[in-house]
Amino acid sequence: MNVAFYKFQGTGNDFVMIDNRPLTVELTPENIRFLTDRKFGIGADGVILLTNKEGFDFEMTYFNPDGSKTFCGNGGRCAVMFASTIGIKKDKYFFTAADGSHEANITDEDWVNLKMKDVNGMKKMYDDWLINTGVPHYVKFVENVKDVDVEGKGKKIRYSPEFITEGVNVNFVQKLDDSEIFVRTYERGVEGETLSCGTGVTAAALAAAHNDRGFNRVDVETLGGNLAVEYDRIDDDVLNNIWLCGPATNVFHGVVTLPEEADSSTI
């Protein structure tokens, strides 16, 4: 089966994007693993299908490399730019995803602002934070994030007894100053570090300025580039009007042939 695709990236978080408005593509977990494989497939942190949805500009379905479905902040921003690329032109986008509905807009050639879900509750765990920004995140502050063994320490937390069943994304955060942080993330589903994680960046920003009431803006550095998170803090653990802001660019597009799947009875 031949499938047309686009490859997009947002601060190094990369995705295979497929326009499935005709509903002609059905992907199996084996297909997802092939498409995201960086040696034998296209290579990506995830796969996104864009489909029609009544009452919305589109629906975004996101798959991790292991085939599980979730929400992805950088994926959402890339989905908006992808929608524009394939002819869905809007001043303001309104789409739905795994965690509910989202608003977004494109303010520059490659800059997308995505409204995230409100956060009503930030749980303290040991000296760290648990925050759900559409995906559950563990936020741990460190002194020098570049020296952290993200793969080793992230995996240990992700597979700890508290999180082994549902999983959690693990963020290591260094405060650079009062309004700037550096974030590295171990992502469940990918089961490794990515160059950037939108929902993780958002969770880290909310935890970094947790004593500031009113409007907040936090600039965020990741291994893949720079983002910003803006939000209104209503109370200690109530945060509204949360926006994830950053670049989303088209890397290339083409046609991929999905390999025929082996008969399981022969394996």
Order of alpha helices (4+ residues) and beta strands (2+ residues): beta-beta-alpha-beta-beta-beta-alpha-beta-beta-beta-beta-beta-beta-beta-alpha-beta-beta-beta-alpha-beta-beta-beta-beta
